[in-house]
Amino acid sequence: MKSQNLLKIFLGITIIYMLLISIGYENFVWYLKPFLLPILFYSVVKNDAFETKKWLLLALLFSWIGDFVLLFANKGELYFIFGLISFLIAHILFIALFIKQKSNVVHHKQTLYWFGLSLVLVYLFGMLSILIPKLGDLKFPVGIYAMTISLMLIETIKGSFNWEDKSKYLVLIGAIFFVTSDSILAINKFYTVIPNASFWIMITYLIAQFCIVKGILKMNYF
């Protein structure tokens, strides 16, 4: 089965998944969640080899591990910490993927790049100032995680100037949605309850993973 078909299947199942969450079938989707990312993973496997393929596969693998571990986060703080570590590793792998993607290295000449960088730094300091008073013993790991996802976003902003294919904007959108998803999760867990948080966390997360995978595949293969 071709990668494009698998991506369409992922979109279809994602729509069904989100509809089930929206009508209150969260107990059912609990069992469905571990089967979502493997579709994206297999869509990458089915492609011919490209230079950054292994980095994308590893990032998806650790994302899936994080997904699975966080299913049990309500059973104890340790599950949340292990999930956080898994996603931290996934983001580091995404950073490596973006750095290794072929580029022209022109971002430093663009005013818009520096504006984007400034926005990310404002986001980072804003989030940390809100969350740190509420984090207790998790100040250090959550702080490291916040800096890592911010760096991941910065690398995609660089890529939007450095990479040649227009699919670079799809990767950038994916990174923005990833940061949005993580931010909703953090605010909901540590600061204040967000209505329908699980819906917003998952829809932004699944859009993020889809956009990054499709963007990277298009830049390297399609």
Disulfide bonds with the S-S distance in Angstrom:
none
